[in-house]
Amino acid sequence: MSLQKYQQEIDDWVQGYEKPYWSIWSQFARLVEEVGELGRALNHEHGDKIKKASEEPDDIAGEMGDILFDLMCLANTKGINLDDAIKKVINKAQTRDKDRFPKKAEG
């Protein structure tokens, strides 16, 4: 499914609420909170922060899903089509940045 279809699915769902979307700053704060939760999970798995024995296992995929959901809500509020946005970024990586980083040796 395209990002735009997911954005539409989210919008269809939230339109049933009296206030479908939070304010921009509240949405941004929520997005940052979710990125922090992903950071914590990654630090538990790959970093130096040891998980407490009493803590539940981290759900890295779930945290990424939360970030995507919150980003789509923010995009919907701003009228941004994320399919178009990601196409632009990929194009930039494939053109402007194509020789920016060392490549694997052929062979």
Secondary structure as UniProt FT lines:
FT   HELIX           3..14
FT   TURN            15..16
FT   HELIX           24..46
FT   TURN            53..54
FT   HELIX           60..78
FT   HELIX           82..94
FT   TURN            95..100
//
